[in-house]
Amino acid sequence: MATITEIGKKFGLTADTLRYYERIGLIPAVGRGAGGIRNYTKFDCDWIDFIKCMRGAGVQVEALIEYVTLFQQGDTTADARKQILVEQRAQIAVRVDDMRKMLDRLDQKIGQYESHIMPAERKLQRKNGRMALERFDALNREAQ
C-alpha cells in the first residue's frame, strides 16, 4: 500500500492529476483506508503505468476511459477491449509512419548542411578571415 504522494513521486504525477484520473474513470477507483485516505496497491500502480504509457503514445483519453469502463464490466467485454486497442494501435502506426517521414526529411536537410552549406560557410569564413587580416595589416602599415 502506498499514499497518493508516494505514487505521485513514483510516476511523476501530481496528487491532483491522480485524483483527476480516478474521477474521470481513467483508472479504476482506488481503495481507501481509515479517514478516506487512498491506499494504492500494485493493481492500482499497474493501471497508472498502463495509462501513462498509453497517453505517452498518444492514445486518446476517451478511448482509455472506455477501455477501463469495459474492463470493470468483466470478461464478457474482452473482444470490445481488444478492438479499442487494435484501433488505437492503428492510429499510433500512422503517427509513427508520419514521424519516420519527418525524420527522413530532417536527415536529408542535415545531409545538405554537411555536403553544401557547411563547406560554403567554411570557404566564406576563410575568405573573410584573410580579408580581415589584410585590413589589419593595412591599418598597421598606415599607423607606422
C-alpha positions, 0 to 999 in steps of 0.5 A, a space after each residue: 500500500 502506498 499514499 497518493 504522494 508516494 505514487 505521485 513521486 513514483 510516476 511523476 504525477 501530481 496528487 491532483 492529476 491522480 485524483 483527476 484520473 480516478 474521477 474521470 474513470 481513467 483508472 479504476 477507483 482506488 481503495 481507501 483506508 481509515 479517514 478516506 485516505 487512498 491506499 494504492 496497491 500494485 493493481 492500482 500502480 499497474 493501471 497508472 503505468 498502463 495509462 501513462 504509457 498509453 497517453 505517452 503514445 498518444 492514445 486518446 483519453 476517451 478511448 482509455 476511459 472506455 477501455 477501463 469502463 469495459 474492463 470493470 464490466 468483466 470478461 464478457 467485454 474482452 473482444 470490445 477491449 481488444 478492438 479499442 486497442 487494435 484501433 488505437 494501435 492503428 492510429 499510433 502506426 500512422 503517427 509513427 509512419 508520419 514521424 519516420 517521414 519527418 525524420 527522413 526529411 530532417 536527415 536529408 536537410 542535415 545531409 545538405 548542411 554537411 555536403 553544401 552549406 557547411 563547406 560554403 560557410 567554411 570557404 566564406 569564413 576563410 575568405 573573410 578571415 584573410 580579408 580581415 587580416 589584410 585590413 589589419 595589416 593595412 591599418 598597421 602599415 598606415 599607423 607606422 
